[in-house]
Structures are given as C-alpha cells and as structure tokens.
Amino acid sequence: MRAILACAAVLVCGAWSGGAQNIVVTPTAPHPGQRVHISVPGCGTGPTPHIAISTAFTGDVMLFGKADSGDADPTIRQELRPGTYPITAHCGANHTVQGQIAVTASGPSAGHEQNRRTADYWLIASAAVILAAIAGAVLLRRRGRA
C-alpha cells in the first residue's frame, strides 16, 4: 500500500511541477542534530563530483551515485530553528536539482537529556553502595562465626 501511495505521490508531484524532479529527504520532518538521507533523482554517477548544499546541513555533502540518483546522509545543524530550508544539488557541470527540507523542533532538550544521564548515574552509584554494604555485612557475619 505504501508503494502505491508513494508512486501516486511521485506521479502527482511530477505532473504538478511540469515533470521536474525533486530531492527526497528521509525522514520527512527531521529535527536539529539528526542525520537524514537525501536522494537526488537524475544525479547518478558521472565524470564530475556531485554536491548537495543547504544551510540546514552541517556542511556540503558529496552525493554518491546509485543508478539514476545520487545519495548522501547529511546531519542537520544542531542550532537550527524549525522551518523550511532549500537544498541545491549540483549534478555535474550543467545539471542542478532543487529541493527543500522541513526541520521540526528537536526532541527532548539537552537539559532534559543531561538530567536523565545524571539520574542514571546516581541510580547506578546508589546500587553499587548498597551492594557493597551487603557484601560487607556478609563478610562480617562470616568472620563472626569463625
């Protein structure tokens, strides 16, 4: 069913845009710091390097040709605000493909992640102290019997 919907979307978008090809981004709504996969139709292998550029990426990315498309796995800039950002792929000397990426708000905040790690640390440390106390009590009890 997904394949049918994807094919229908490609046909509708292709017809709507006059047959122009667009850059496909997966996942479709990434958040800052996330790694995404881009696929650029019509940007397969060739004699010159293929590059995708976007202010959303941490840097320009080289596209690696696979049959009729070029693929890459860029990372979204950590400090990026939610919004839509253009992507331009340069496929050889005279072929350019345009696209866009819609960046959403990030998942848990960095502070939340730090608090979770701190809580995990204290849980492990507390468990270690309890186990050490039990082991000490067992040793003292055994010495008392001897």
Buried (B, 14 or more C-beta within 10 A) or exposed (E): EEEEEEEEEBEEEBEEEEEEBBBBBEEEEBBBBBEBEBBBBBBBEBEEEBBBBBEBBBEEBEBBBEEEBBBBEBBBBEEBEEEEBEBBBBBBEEBEBBBBBEBBEBEEEEEEEEEEEEEEEEEEEEEEEEEEEEEEEEEEEEEEEE
